[in-house]
Amino acid sequence: MSYFLIKRLRTFFVFFLACFPVCREGHEPELAAVATGSHIDAIPYSGKYDGVVGVVGAIEAINVLKRSGFKPKRSLEVILFTSEEPTRFGISCLGSRLLAGSEALAKALKTTVDGQNVSFFDAARSAGYAKDQDDLSSVFLKKGTYSAFVELHIEQGPILEEEGISIGIVTAIAAPASIKVEFEGNGGHAGAVLMPNRNDAGLAAAELALAVERHVLESRSVDSVGTVGILELHPGAINSIPSKSHLEIGADHAFYSCRISPMGMIFIPCYKGYSHKPEEFSSIDDISNGVKVLALTLAKLSLE
């Protein structure tokens, strides 16, 4: 990372967010800055382009403007999020939601634990973030803190590559919503309890998962999606009928940034639309093209 670009480090409870205002300060620094950036965390067994392209690309875009001698009116800042994926604590977009002033999330995190019963704040302290910031309202940003936020990102879908389009300007994204569902049935021996007598919590979860797919497809909406990303069975043994099941449905981070400022996203193609898997890939040419578009966009916004 090009740390020579960084003028000062402003840290908002770094466990989930670090904000790096770069040295390209505007000649009217009292104006709301223009922000760009993305996240660097990832889900397990995923790729290395989701989010990271938007962070490294943001730094390089501002570096390009600096080398060219461009002098912005508004300051340009790079925001780096480190806990946007719902990996450890099952909560997505921690940094962006807290910056956007989510009081409900700030309250919920006080009692949030991971799969090993480690609390959110204990995990933060064990990672070296010892600042006493149990009051997360201190990181809330007011609306208008930034004049705009622009994120460079891989498409995470196949359309740009399939249609030979090098840049996509995002006009809307899937509205994120999630539902947690618990089923309780009657457990028993898988070989001894006959099918007519079963109350299988696992099959109930499976039927709901299929119903989600059927409902979305029958809506005939081009953009609607539904995903069952977590399905857990108890006791989870091959010779035992599930007595309990748990599943989480997502009806699909810049999304939260719009509460602080106007925002936009720039998409670049990715190989076969692969994302959240090791095969995730975007070419250097596509990344470079995206950085150029981002740099020009930041330059224009910084003069407004």
VOGU-3710 file (C-alpha; in Angstrom, 3 decimals, decimal comma):
1> msyflikrlr> 0,000/0,000/0,000  1,305/3,451/-0,899  1,665/4,872/2,594  3,493/7,938/1,300  0,058/9,093/0,206  -1,230/9,201/3,744  -1,033/12,522/5,533  -2,587/11,438/8,796  -4,355/8,392/10,133  -7,773/8,843/11,618
11> tffvfflacf> -8,978/5,641/13,221  -12,592/4,843/14,052  -12,351/1,754/16,289  -10,053/0,130/13,779  -11,408/-3,377/14,384  -14,048/-2,695/11,793  -12,991/0,486/10,068  -9,932/2,531/9,258  -10,208/5,828/7,446  -7,169/7,183/5,629
21> pvcreghepe> -7,377/10,799/4,524  -4,689/11,022/1,832  -2,354/13,921/1,293  -4,270/15,289/-1,676  -5,973/17,973/0,390  -8,157/20,414/-1,450  -7,401/24,106/-1,606  -10,738/24,632/0,161  -10,394/21,980/2,904  -13,327/23,371/4,865
31> laavatgshi> -15,651/21,897/2,213  -17,008/18,373/2,617  -14,491/15,932/1,169  -15,024/13,429/-1,643  -14,518/9,847/-0,437  -13,677/6,616/-2,190  -12,616/3,149/-1,083  -13,981/-0,294/-0,273  -13,313/-3,247/2,053  -10,380/-5,652/2,421
41> daipysgkyd> -11,986/-8,464/4,406  -13,429/-11,542/2,719  -15,620/-14,533/3,393  -13,949/-17,964/3,782  -12,774/-19,662/0,561  -13,332/-16,557/-1,519  -11,259/-14,577/-4,018  -8,802/-11,700/-3,781  -10,448/-9,000/-5,913  -13,765/-8,298/-4,179
51> gvvgvvgaie> -13,261/-5,090/-2,215  -9,474/-5,007/-2,560  -9,720/-3,606/-6,101  -11,697/-0,685/-4,692  -9,123/0,037/-1,972  -5,920/-0,287/-4,000  -7,658/1,330/-6,968  -8,728/4,297/-4,832  -5,181/4,881/-3,604  -3,798/4,610/-7,131
61> ainvlkrsgf> -6,479/6,918/-8,562  -5,506/9,652/-6,116  -1,837/8,890/-6,757  -2,445/9,439/-10,485  -4,110/12,777/-9,790  -1,206/13,776/-7,559  1,426/12,862/-10,168  -0,450/14,793/-12,827  -0,361/17,931/-10,689  -4,129/18,061/-10,283
71> kpkrslevil> -5,232/20,346/-7,459  -8,707/19,549/-6,110  -10,972/22,075/-4,479  -12,401/19,482/-2,096  -10,116/17,085/-0,240  -10,027/13,470/-1,386  -10,159/10,663/1,187  -9,758/6,896/0,971  -11,879/4,833/3,347  -10,798/1,300/4,151
81> ftseeptrfg> -13,390/-1,006/5,711  -12,207/-4,183/7,430  -15,405/-5,860/8,604  -17,966/-5,609/5,825  -18,474/-9,330/5,214  -20,594/-11,217/7,793  -17,824/-13,712/8,513  -17,017/-13,849/12,226  -20,017/-12,281/13,942  -22,661/-12,895/11,289
91> isclgsrlla> -23,293/-9,162/10,802  -22,505/-7,509/7,485  -21,287/-3,976/6,795  -20,202/-3,205/10,365  -18,034/-0,231/9,457  -20,303/1,439/6,929  -23,423/0,925/9,035  -21,822/2,433/12,116  -20,436/5,368/10,167  -23,947/5,877/8,851
101> gsealakalk> -25,206/6,151/12,428  -26,904/2,815/13,059  -27,859/3,072/16,726  -29,534/-0,340/16,596  -26,299/-1,975/15,473  -24,214/-0,113/18,059  -26,556/-1,409/20,756  -26,616/-4,963/19,392  -22,822/-5,208/19,313  -22,683/-4,817/23,092
111> ttvdgqnvsf> -24,083/-8,339/23,428  -22,769/-9,865/20,188  -20,548/-12,965/20,410  -18,941/-15,192/17,788  -19,212/-18,959/17,388  -16,741/-19,482/20,239  -18,704/-17,170/22,554  -16,080/-14,403/22,288  -17,667/-10,966/22,498  -17,198/-8,362/19,790
121> fdaarsagya> -15,331/-6,010/22,114  -13,138/-8,765/23,590  -12,159/-9,801/20,074  -11,279/-6,205/19,253  -9,127/-5,846/22,340  -7,362/-9,175/21,740  -6,501/-7,974/18,244  -4,685/-5,018/19,754  -7,394/-2,391/19,625  -7,413/-1,546/23,305
131> kdqddlssvf> -9,082/1,842/23,112  -12,095/2,050/25,370  -14,743/2,755/22,768  -17,657/0,735/24,048  -19,793/3,735/23,101  -19,820/3,223/19,342  -21,891/6,345/18,765  -18,551/8,159/18,765  -17,921/6,904/15,224  -21,232/8,133/13,763
141> lkkgtysafv> -20,819/10,623/10,942  -23,327/13,343/10,204  -25,079/13,533/6,878  -23,056/15,839/4,673  -19,697/14,803/6,130  -18,780/13,846/2,577  -20,053/15,495/-0,571  -19,895/12,164/-2,407  -18,688/8,583/-2,062  -17,592/6,572/-5,116
151> elhieqgpil> -16,592/2,905/-5,011  -14,723/0,921/-7,656  -15,732/-2,750/-7,569  -15,727/-5,919/-9,600  -19,178/-6,637/-10,997  -19,567/-9,999/-9,208  -21,810/-11,033/-12,081  -21,323/-12,031/-15,759  -23,110/-9,262/-17,688  -20,201/-6,907/-18,461
161> eeegisigiv> -17,929/-9,722/-19,647  -20,650/-11,439/-21,685  -21,652/-8,218/-23,441  -18,101/-6,939/-23,950  -18,637/-3,817/-21,841  -15,563/-2,461/-20,056  -17,253/-0,210/-17,484  -20,602/-0,393/-15,738  -22,117/2,587/-13,960  -24,375/1,312/-11,207
171> taiaapasik> -27,847/2,840/-11,060  -29,309/0,548/-8,380  -28,262/-2,354/-6,163  -30,179/-5,170/-4,514  -31,727/-3,976/-1,273  -30,198/-6,147/1,438  -32,543/-7,953/3,782  -31,945/-11,045/5,858  -34,199/-13,434/7,742  -33,222/-16,036/10,331
181> vefegnggha> -35,573/-18,997/10,628  -35,617/-21,785/13,219  -37,551/-25,052/12,841  -38,176/-27,554/15,634  -39,245/-31,106/14,951  -38,911/-34,497/16,569  -35,544/-36,207/16,456  -35,084/-39,931/16,365  -33,194/-42,863/14,912  -32,886/-42,547/11,145
191> gavlmpnrnd> -33,371/-46,260/10,616  -36,150/-46,961/13,092  -38,617/-44,074/12,710  -40,675/-44,625/9,558  -41,369/-41,794/7,136  -45,108/-41,315/7,936  -44,240/-40,783/11,602  -41,488/-38,224/11,131  -41,446/-34,521/11,924  -38,134/-33,695/10,244
201> aglaaaelal> -36,855/-30,167/10,909  -34,247/-30,582/8,178  -36,830/-31,233/5,476  -38,848/-28,229/6,634  -35,760/-26,059/6,150  -35,157/-27,591/2,723  -38,730/-26,877/1,655  -38,380/-23,254/2,724  -35,126/-22,932/0,778  -36,848/-24,238/-2,352
211> averhvlesr> -39,793/-21,915/-1,718  -37,421/-18,932/-1,681  -36,085/-19,931/-5,097  -39,577/-20,550/-6,482  -40,932/-17,235/-5,178  -38,110/-15,189/-6,688  -38,334/-16,928/-10,064  -42,116/-16,583/-10,196  -41,855/-12,855/-9,505  -40,337/-12,523/-13,012
221> svdsvgtvgi> -38,188/-9,696/-11,724  -34,882/-9,444/-13,587  -33,103/-8,004/-10,551  -34,605/-9,854/-7,565  -32,470/-12,504/-5,892  -32,861/-14,762/-2,895  -30,198/-16,888/-1,236  -30,133/-19,386/1,600  -26,508/-18,986/2,629  -26,587/-20,808/5,967
231> lelhpgains> -28,376/-24,047/6,795  -27,543/-25,878/10,023  -29,022/-29,143/11,266  -29,061/-30,498/14,813  -27,662/-32,879/15,901  -26,015/-33,180/12,490  -25,458/-36,937/12,437  -26,034/-39,197/9,441  -28,108/-41,680/11,446  -30,214/-39,111/13,315
241> ipskshleig> -33,356/-37,299/12,184  -32,806/-33,529/12,591  -34,753/-32,227/15,567  -33,794/-28,609/14,906  -32,719/-26,612/11,888  -31,533/-23,069/11,387  -31,292/-21,200/8,113  -30,575/-17,654/7,068  -32,073/-16,090/3,973  -30,579/-13,078/2,245
251> adhafyscri> -32,545/-11,093/-0,309  -29,844/-9,069/-1,522  -21,555/-1,627/1,275  -21,742/1,461/-0,411  -25,458/0,921/0,231  -25,137/2,360/3,729  -22,866/5,188/2,635  -25,817/6,835/0,906  -27,094/7,806/4,367  -24,054/10,066/4,742
261> spmgmifipc> -23,677/11,398/1,208  -24,678/10,803/-2,409  -22,871/7,710/-3,628  -22,079/5,816/-6,786  -20,351/2,626/-7,897  -18,163/1,813/-10,876  -18,162/-1,827/-11,990  -15,443/-3,595/-13,963  -15,799/-7,061/-15,532  -14,751/-10,196/-13,679
271> ykgyshkpee> -14,050/-13,613/-15,158  -17,338/-15,457/-15,810  -18,911/-13,308/-13,108  -17,172/-15,386/-10,453  -17,041/-13,861/-6,990  -16,929/-15,121/-3,413  -14,952/-18,112/-4,722  -11,231/-18,727/-5,361  -11,659/-18,426/-9,151  -12,586/-14,744/-8,780
281> fssiddisng> -10,470/-12,704/-11,236  -10,275/-9,357/-13,027  -7,564/-8,544/-15,552  -4,965/-5,834/-15,029  -6,337/-4,030/-18,099  -9,862/-3,965/-16,671  -8,619/-2,833/-13,258  -6,480/-0,122/-14,866  -9,441/1,076/-16,901  -11,569/1,213/-13,771
291> vkvlaltlak> -8,920/3,227/-11,930  -8,811/5,743/-14,789  -12,582/6,196/-14,678  -12,461/6,514/-10,891  -9,681/9,120/-11,058  -11,592/11,221/-13,588  -14,773/10,915/-11,518  -13,002/11,989/-8,327  -11,402/14,912/-10,128  -14,757/16,138/-11,402
301> lsle> -16,496/15,726/-8,047  -13,667/17,452/-6,190  -14,155/20,615/-8,232  -17,883/20,934/-7,572
//
